[in-house]
Amino acid sequence: MTTAAAPAADSGFESVPKDDKRITRGWTFYDWANSVYPLVITSSIFPIYWGSVTKELSPKTDVVDFLGFQVPGSSLLTYAISAAFLLIALVSPFLTALADFSGRKKLFMQIFCYIGALSCAALYWFDKSTLVVSTFIFIAATVGFSGSIVFYNSYLPVISSEEKYDSLSARGFSMGYIGSVLLLVICLVLIMGHETFGLETGHATRIGFLLTGLWWAGFAQIPFATLPKDPGRPAGAAASDSGWVLNGFRELGKVWDQLQHLPNLKRFLLAYFTYNMGVQTVMYVATIFGDKELHLESTALITTILLLQLVGILGAWLFAKLSERIGNTRALSWSVVIWCGICVAGYFVQAGWSFYALASVIGLTMGAIQSLSRSTYSKIIPENTPNTAAFFSFFDVTEKLSIVIGTFSFGYIAQLTGSMRNSILALIVYFILGLLFLLTLRGKKLREHTAVGAGEVLAPPPATPNIGMPASR
């Protein structure tokens, strides 16, 4: 029993049935809805279109004018991604704590969803005359995607029983892979057959951005209709208690106090922070590496991206099954070991069959490590915690900061040494560190008792199996 000073609205979700098929199916459809953004916008079509626009503005040097600064076009896109991730990393802790206190988890998820979807649709008007405005629109789309994911992830322990975290998380990732590949194929048909539709290539591409926004917002209506309603602020909440702003920071303070008494959770976050630097960096630079180092054609690159998505479905499912047999931390450890091998292979890979083989392995472990990380974190956070969104905010901030550091170090090493192969090899350091932190969790009962704040202690949770080791049969 908790005696928190400010009531936490997540307590209103206590009556939500666990493992309700209608609710869990609806939840997975948000992966189906929003995964088109990272595939179409972040990874494939948008970067290619961006490059064509900046090349049109500066055919010889690729240096463009942005708010009075002369910036290489490729660097400008990277800076925009970094700015978006830094912004959401700074803002999301406050917003998620606010959502927990106010009991409006779904509302915040909807707000960020619509910001992202509308921004994607607005990229329809992106051309050389709107570069500056479109850059900020792209940042808004990235913030919308990242922000909505925080609240989406925080529903996992609300709607699912612990023993089904892994399978439900994997099912969500699989839905995302399938949905995003389907839309990418539609966009490719539109672009490659643009003459059949009476369109120019650029116009057909921009229609793809519009379709991405419509797909995202449209299919998001399924989870919005099936996820439990926001309970709203508890009736006993003090309306004059310094308003939402201070209460939001108080909620964050209580989560921070709990983390001081959760060494295993802190170890996992540290492990995730380090190995995720490598995972996310590979995901963001794969297209650039294939283009600059291997000199692959754009069609080959997009084919590779499709391969990553399809194999990722199998990987998420296989590692979910593996975690059932050997435990989450062991399954994650094996995944990180494979990523170490990927770094070594990436240093030597050449265009041809070896590149596609490496891409297959990346796809196999990419979905697995993301899915298992999300479900493992859901198992480690305190059971029945009244502020799941605030805990997932810390998880999200960890991810975003790791992206900033990982991608920056990749670019710096490439600039310093003159080869992205050296950058790929250097990423092994992050994976080794992540593996070492994961190994400190083996053999431990990961979920711990915790203090809510000064003098406030949560009641001990019921005994749960050690998720770092195989459950007893």
C-alpha positions as CSV (number, residue, x, y, z in Angstrom):
1,M,0.0,0.0,0.0
2,T,1.4,3.4,-1.0
3,T,0.8,6.7,0.6
4,A,2.1,8.9,-2.2
5,A,1.5,12.5,-1.6
6,A,0.0,13.0,-5.1
7,P,-2.4,10.4,-6.3
8,A,-1.3,8.5,-9.4
9,A,-4.0,8.1,-11.9
10,D,-2.7,4.8,-13.2
11,S,-4.5,3.3,-10.3
12,G,-7.7,3.8,-12.3
13,F,-6.4,1.0,-14.7
14,E,-6.5,-1.6,-12.0
15,S,-9.9,-2.9,-13.2
16,V,-8.6,-3.5,-16.8
17,P,-8.7,-7.2,-17.6
18,K,-5.3,-8.8,-18.3
19,D,-4.8,-10.6,-21.6
20,D,-8.1,-9.5,-23.0
21,K,-7.9,-10.5,-26.7
22,R,-9.7,-7.4,-28.0
23,I,-7.5,-5.0,-26.0
24,T,-4.2,-6.7,-26.7
25,R,-5.0,-7.1,-30.4
26,G,-5.9,-3.4,-30.5
27,W,-2.7,-2.5,-28.8
28,T,-0.6,-4.3,-31.4
29,F,-2.3,-2.3,-34.1
30,Y,-0.5,0.8,-33.0
31,D,2.7,-0.9,-34.0
32,W,1.1,-1.6,-37.4
33,A,0.0,2.1,-37.6
34,N,3.2,4.0,-36.6
35,S,5.9,1.7,-37.9
36,V,5.5,3.1,-41.4
37,Y,7.2,6.3,-40.1
38,P,10.7,4.7,-39.3
39,L,10.6,2.6,-42.5
40,V,9.3,5.0,-45.1
41,I,10.4,8.3,-43.6
42,T,13.5,7.5,-41.6
43,S,15.1,4.6,-43.4
44,S,14.2,4.4,-47.0
45,I,12.3,6.8,-49.3
46,F,12.6,10.1,-47.4
47,P,16.4,10.1,-47.1
48,I,16.7,9.4,-50.9
49,Y,14.3,12.2,-51.7
50,W,16.1,14.5,-49.3
51,G,19.3,13.9,-51.1
52,S,17.7,14.7,-54.4
53,V,16.4,18.0,-53.1
54,T,19.7,19.1,-51.6
55,K,21.6,18.0,-54.8
56,E,19.2,20.1,-56.8
57,L,19.9,23.1,-54.6
58,S,23.7,22.5,-54.7
59,P,24.7,20.1,-57.5
60,K,28.5,20.4,-57.0
61,T,29.1,20.8,-53.2
62,D,25.8,19.6,-51.6
63,V,26.1,22.6,-49.2
64,V,22.8,24.3,-48.6
65,D,21.8,27.5,-46.8
66,F,19.9,26.8,-43.6
67,L,18.9,29.9,-41.5
68,G,22.0,31.7,-42.7
69,F,24.3,28.7,-42.1
70,Q,26.1,26.8,-44.9
71,V,25.6,23.1,-44.0
72,P,26.1,19.9,-46.1
73,G,22.7,18.5,-47.0
74,S,23.5,15.1,-45.5
75,S,24.7,16.6,-42.3
76,L,21.6,18.8,-42.0
77,L,19.4,15.7,-42.1
78,T,21.5,14.1,-39.3
79,Y,21.3,17.3,-37.2
80,A,17.6,17.3,-37.6
81,I,17.3,13.8,-36.3
82,S,19.6,14.6,-33.4
83,A,17.6,17.7,-32.5
84,A,14.3,15.8,-32.6
85,F,15.7,13.1,-30.3
86,L,17.2,15.6,-27.9
87,L,14.0,17.5,-27.7
88,I,11.8,14.4,-27.0
89,A,14.4,13.2,-24.4
90,L,14.1,16.5,-22.5
91,V,10.3,16.8,-22.8
92,S,9.0,13.3,-22.5
93,P,9.9,12.8,-18.7
94,F,7.8,15.8,-17.8
95,L,4.9,14.8,-20.1
96,T,4.7,11.2,-19.0
97,A,4.8,12.2,-15.3
98,L,2.1,14.6,-16.1
99,A,0.1,11.9,-17.9
100,D,0.4,9.6,-14.9
101,F,-0.7,12.3,-12.5
102,S,-3.6,13.5,-14.6
103,G,-4.7,10.0,-15.7
104,R,-4.7,10.9,-19.4
105,K,-2.3,8.3,-20.8
106,K,-4.3,7.8,-24.0
107,L,-4.8,11.5,-24.6
108,F,-1.1,12.2,-24.6
109,M,-0.6,9.2,-26.9
110,Q,-3.2,10.6,-29.3
111,I,-1.7,14.1,-29.2
112,F,1.8,12.8,-30.2
113,C,0.3,10.5,-32.8
114,Y,-1.5,13.2,-34.6
115,I,1.5,15.6,-34.4
116,G,3.6,12.9,-36.1
117,A,1.0,11.8,-38.7
118,L,0.0,15.4,-39.7
119,S,3.7,16.3,-40.1
120,C,4.3,13.2,-42.3
121,A,1.4,14.3,-44.5
122,A,2.7,17.9,-44.6
123,L,5.9,16.6,-46.2
124,Y,3.8,16.3,-49.3
125,W,4.8,20.0,-49.9
126,F,8.5,19.4,-49.4
127,D,10.6,20.7,-52.3
128,K,13.7,22.9,-52.8
129,S,11.7,26.1,-52.0
130,T,10.5,24.7,-48.6
131,L,13.7,23.1,-47.3
132,V,13.8,25.1,-44.1
133,V,10.1,24.7,-43.2
134,S,10.2,21.0,-44.2
135,T,13.2,20.4,-41.9
136,F,11.2,21.6,-38.9
137,I,8.2,19.5,-40.1
138,F,10.5,16.5,-40.2
139,I,11.6,17.2,-36.7
140,A,8.0,17.5,-35.6
141,A,7.2,14.1,-37.2
142,T,10.1,12.5,-35.4
143,V,9.0,14.0,-32.1
144,G,5.5,12.8,-32.7
145,F,6.6,9.3,-33.3
146,S,9.0,9.1,-30.4
147,G,6.6,10.7,-28.0
148,S,3.6,8.5,-28.8
149,I,5.8,5.3,-28.3
150,V,6.4,6.3,-24.7
151,F,2.7,6.1,-23.8
152,Y,2.2,3.1,-26.1
153,N,4.9,1.0,-24.3
154,S,3.6,2.0,-20.9
155,Y,0.3,0.1,-21.6
156,L,2.1,-3.2,-21.8
157,P,2.1,-4.0,-18.0
158,V,-1.5,-2.6,-17.8
159,I,-3.1,-4.9,-20.3
160,S,-0.9,-8.0,-20.2
161,S,0.0,-10.6,-17.5
162,E,3.8,-10.8,-16.9
163,E,4.2,-14.3,-18.4
164,K,2.9,-12.9,-21.7
165,Y,5.0,-9.7,-21.9
166,D,7.5,-11.3,-24.3
167,S,5.0,-12.8,-26.7
168,L,2.8,-9.7,-26.8
169,S,5.7,-7.4,-27.3
170,A,7.0,-9.6,-30.1
171,R,3.6,-9.7,-31.7
172,G,3.5,-5.9,-31.7
173,F,6.9,-5.7,-33.4
174,S,5.8,-8.3,-35.9
175,M,2.6,-6.3,-36.7
176,G,4.8,-3.2,-37.2
177,Y,7.1,-5.0,-39.6
178,I,4.2,-6.4,-41.7
179,G,2.3,-3.1,-41.8
180,S,5.3,-1.0,-42.7
181,V,6.5,-3.3,-45.4
182,L,3.0,-3.3,-46.9
183,L,2.9,0.5,-47.2
184,L,6.5,0.6,-48.5
185,V,5.6,-1.8,-51.3
186,I,2.6,0.4,-52.1
187,C,4.9,3.5,-52.2
188,L,7.4,1.7,-54.4
189,V,4.8,0.7,-56.9
190,L,3.6,4.3,-57.0
191,I,7.1,5.7,-57.5
192,M,8.4,3.1,-59.9
193,G,5.2,3.2,-62.0
194,H,4.8,6.9,-61.8
195,E,4.4,7.3,-65.5
196,T,1.5,4.9,-65.5
197,F,-0.2,7.1,-63.0
198,G,0.6,10.3,-64.9
199,L,3.0,11.6,-62.2
200,E,6.5,12.9,-62.0
201,T,8.9,10.9,-59.8
202,G,9.1,13.7,-57.1
203,H,5.3,14.0,-57.0
204,A,4.8,10.3,-56.6
205,T,7.4,10.2,-53.8
206,R,5.6,13.1,-52.0
207,I,2.3,11.2,-52.3
208,G,4.1,8.4,-50.4
209,F,4.7,10.8,-47.5
210,L,1.0,11.8,-47.6
211,L,0.0,8.1,-47.5
212,T,2.3,7.5,-44.5
213,G,0.5,10.2,-42.5
214,L,-2.9,8.9,-43.5
215,W,-2.0,5.3,-42.7
216,W,-0.6,6.2,-39.3
217,A,-3.5,8.3,-38.2
218,G,-6.1,6.0,-39.8
219,F,-5.0,2.7,-38.3
220,A,-4.3,4.4,-34.9
221,Q,-8.1,4.6,-34.5
222,I,-8.1,0.8,-33.8
223,P,-6.0,1.0,-30.6
224,F,-7.6,4.3,-29.6
225,A,-11.0,2.6,-29.7
226,T,-9.9,-0.6,-27.9
227,L,-7.4,0.6,-25.3
228,P,-8.9,1.3,-21.8
229,K,-10.3,4.8,-21.4
230,D,-8.3,7.3,-19.4
231,P,-9.6,7.2,-15.8
232,G,-8.9,10.9,-15.3
233,R,-7.7,12.6,-12.2
234,P,-8.7,10.8,-9.0
235,A,-11.6,12.5,-7.2
236,G,-9.5,13.1,-4.2
237,A,-6.8,15.0,-6.1
238,A,-6.2,18.5,-4.8
239,A,-6.9,20.9,-7.6
240,S,-4.9,23.6,-5.9
241,D,-1.9,21.5,-5.3
242,S,0.4,23.8,-7.3
243,G,-1.2,22.7,-10.6
244,W,-0.1,20.1,-13.1
245,V,3.4,21.5,-13.6
246,L,4.8,21.0,-10.1
247,N,2.9,17.7,-9.6
248,G,4.5,16.4,-12.8
249,F,7.9,17.1,-11.4
250,R,6.9,15.5,-8.1
251,E,6.0,12.3,-9.9
252,L,9.4,12.3,-11.6
253,G,11.0,12.9,-8.3
254,K,9.3,9.8,-6.8
255,V,10.3,7.7,-9.7
256,W,13.9,8.9,-9.3
257,D,13.7,8.0,-5.6
258,Q,12.6,4.5,-6.5
259,L,15.5,4.0,-8.9
260,Q,17.9,4.7,-6.1
261,H,16.6,1.5,-4.4
262,L,16.5,-0.6,-7.7
263,P,20.1,-1.6,-8.5
264,N,19.0,-4.3,-10.9
265,L,16.8,-1.9,-12.8
266,K,19.6,0.6,-13.0
267,R,22.0,-2.1,-14.3
268,F,19.5,-3.1,-17.0
269,L,19.1,0.5,-18.1
270,L,22.8,0.9,-18.2
271,A,23.1,-2.3,-20.3
272,Y,20.3,-1.1,-22.6
273,F,21.9,2.3,-22.9
274,T,25.2,0.9,-24.1
275,Y,24.1,-1.9,-26.5
276,N,21.3,0.3,-27.9
277,M,23.9,2.8,-29.0
278,G,25.2,0.2,-31.4
279,V,21.8,-1.3,-32.5
280,Q,20.2,2.1,-33.3
281,T,23.3,3.5,-35.0
282,V,23.4,0.5,-37.4
283,M,19.7,1.0,-38.1
284,Y,20.2,4.7,-39.0
285,V,23.4,4.4,-41.0
286,A,22.8,1.1,-42.9
287,T,21.6,3.0,-46.0
288,I,24.4,5.5,-45.8
289,F,27.0,2.7,-45.4
290,G,25.6,0.8,-48.4
291,D,25.6,3.9,-50.5
292,K,29.0,5.4,-49.6
293,E,31.1,2.4,-48.8
294,L,29.6,-0.3,-51.0
295,H,28.2,1.9,-53.7
296,L,24.9,0.1,-54.0
297,E,22.1,1.3,-56.2
298,S,19.1,2.8,-54.5
299,T,16.9,-0.2,-55.6
300,A,19.4,-2.6,-53.9
301,L,19.3,-0.5,-50.7
302,I,15.5,-0.5,-50.6
303,T,15.5,-4.2,-51.2
304,T,17.9,-4.7,-48.3
305,I,15.6,-2.6,-46.1
306,L,12.6,-4.8,-47.0
307,L,14.8,-7.8,-46.2
308,L,15.5,-6.4,-42.8
309,Q,11.9,-5.9,-42.0
310,L,10.7,-9.4,-43.1
311,V,13.5,-11.2,-41.3
312,G,12.9,-9.1,-38.3
313,I,9.4,-10.7,-37.9
314,L,11.0,-14.1,-37.6
315,G,13.7,-12.8,-35.2
316,A,11.3,-11.3,-32.8
317,W,9.3,-14.5,-32.7
318,L,12.3,-16.8,-32.3
319,F,13.9,-14.9,-29.5
320,A,10.6,-14.6,-27.7
321,K,10.5,-18.4,-27.7
322,L,14.2,-18.6,-26.7
323,S,13.5,-16.3,-23.7
324,E,10.8,-18.7,-22.5
325,R,13.3,-21.5,-22.4
326,I,16.5,-19.7,-21.0
327,G,15.2,-16.5,-19.6
328,N,15.2,-12.9,-20.8
329,T,18.7,-11.7,-19.8
330,R,20.3,-14.8,-21.3
331,A,18.4,-14.4,-24.5
332,L,19.4,-10.7,-24.6
333,S,23.0,-11.7,-23.9
334,W,23.1,-14.1,-26.9
335,S,21.6,-11.4,-29.1
336,V,24.3,-8.9,-28.1
337,V,27.0,-11.5,-28.8
338,I,25.6,-11.9,-32.3
339,W,25.8,-8.1,-32.7
340,C,29.4,-8.2,-31.8
341,G,29.9,-10.6,-34.7
342,I,28.0,-8.2,-36.9
343,C,30.4,-5.4,-36.2
344,V,33.4,-7.5,-37.1
345,A,31.7,-8.8,-40.3
346,G,30.6,-5.2,-41.2
347,Y,34.3,-4.2,-41.3
348,F,35.1,-6.8,-44.0
349,V,31.8,-7.0,-45.9
350,Q,31.7,-6.3,-49.6
351,A,28.9,-5.7,-52.1
352,G,27.2,-9.0,-53.1
353,W,26.1,-12.1,-51.3
354,S,28.1,-11.3,-48.1
355,F,26.2,-8.0,-47.7
356,Y,22.8,-9.6,-48.1
357,A,23.8,-12.4,-45.7
358,L,24.9,-9.8,-43.1
359,A,21.7,-7.8,-43.6
360,S,19.7,-11.0,-42.9
361,V,21.5,-11.5,-39.6
362,I,21.0,-7.9,-38.7
363,G,17.3,-8.2,-39.4
364,L,17.1,-11.4,-37.3
365,T,18.6,-9.8,-34.2
366,M,17.2,-6.3,-34.8
367,G,13.6,-7.1,-34.0
368,A,14.6,-9.6,-31.3
369,I,16.7,-7.2,-29.2
370,Q,14.1,-4.4,-29.4
371,S,11.2,-6.6,-28.5
372,L,13.0,-8.4,-25.7
373,S,14.3,-5.1,-24.3
374,R,10.8,-3.7,-24.0
375,S,9.3,-6.8,-22.4
376,T,12.2,-7.3,-20.0
377,Y,12.0,-3.7,-18.8
378,S,8.2,-4.3,-18.2
379,K,9.1,-7.2,-16.0
380,I,11.8,-5.4,-14.0
381,I,9.8,-2.3,-13.1
382,P,8.0,-2.5,-9.7
383,E,4.9,-4.7,-9.9
384,N,1.6,-2.7,-9.7
385,T,3.5,0.6,-9.8
386,P,1.1,3.5,-10.0
387,N,3.1,5.4,-12.6
388,T,4.1,3.1,-15.5
389,A,4.3,5.9,-18.0
390,A,6.9,7.8,-15.9
391,F,9.0,4.6,-15.7
392,F,8.7,4.1,-19.5
393,S,9.7,7.7,-19.9
394,F,13.1,6.9,-18.4
395,F,13.4,3.9,-20.7
396,D,12.6,6.2,-23.7
397,V,15.1,8.9,-22.6
398,T,17.7,6.2,-22.3
399,E,17.0,5.1,-25.9
400,K,17.0,8.6,-27.3
401,L,20.2,9.7,-25.7
402,S,21.9,6.4,-26.8
403,I,20.9,7.3,-30.4
404,V,22.4,10.7,-30.1
405,I,25.7,9.4,-28.7
406,G,25.9,6.4,-31.0
407,T,25.3,8.2,-34.2
408,F,27.5,11.1,-33.3
409,S,30.4,8.8,-32.4
410,F,29.9,6.9,-35.7
411,G,30.1,10.1,-37.7
412,Y,33.1,11.4,-35.8
413,I,35.1,8.2,-36.1
414,A,34.3,8.1,-39.9
415,Q,35.4,11.7,-40.2
416,L,38.6,11.1,-38.2
417,T,39.7,7.9,-40.0
418,G,38.2,8.5,-43.4
419,S,36.2,5.2,-43.4
420,M,32.8,4.1,-42.1
421,R,34.2,0.6,-41.8
422,N,36.2,1.8,-38.8
423,S,33.1,3.2,-37.3
424,I,31.2,-0.1,-37.7
425,L,34.1,-2.0,-36.0
426,A,34.2,0.6,-33.2
427,L,30.6,0.0,-32.3
428,I,31.7,-3.4,-30.9
429,V,32.8,-1.5,-27.8
430,Y,29.2,-0.5,-27.0
431,F,28.0,-4.1,-27.4
432,I,30.8,-5.5,-25.2
433,L,29.9,-3.0,-22.4
434,G,26.2,-3.9,-22.8
435,L,27.0,-7.6,-22.5
436,L,29.1,-7.1,-19.4
437,F,26.2,-5.2,-17.7
438,L,23.8,-7.9,-18.7
439,L,26.0,-10.6,-17.2
440,T,25.8,-8.9,-13.8
441,L,22.1,-9.6,-13.8
442,R,22.3,-13.3,-14.4
443,G,21.2,-15.5,-11.5
444,K,19.4,-12.6,-9.8
445,K,15.8,-12.1,-8.9
446,L,15.4,-8.9,-11.0
447,R,12.3,-7.4,-9.6
448,E,13.0,-5.8,-6.2
449,H,11.1,-4.1,-3.4
450,T,11.3,-0.4,-3.7
451,A,10.6,2.8,-1.9
452,V,8.2,5.3,-3.4
453,G,9.6,8.3,-1.7
454,A,11.0,9.3,1.7
455,G,9.4,7.0,4.2
456,E,7.0,5.5,1.7
457,V,7.4,1.9,0.8
458,L,5.5,-0.3,-1.6
459,A,4.1,-3.5,-0.2
460,P,6.3,-6.5,-1.2
461,P,4.9,-8.0,-4.5
462,P,3.9,-11.6,-4.9
463,A,6.8,-14.0,-5.6
464,T,7.6,-14.1,-9.3
465,P,10.0,-16.4,-11.2
466,N,13.5,-15.2,-11.9
467,I,13.2,-13.8,-15.4
468,G,17.0,-13.8,-15.7
469,M,17.0,-17.6,-15.6
470,P,14.6,-20.3,-16.9
471,A,11.4,-20.6,-14.9
472,S,11.1,-23.8,-13.0
473,R,8.9,-26.4,-14.6
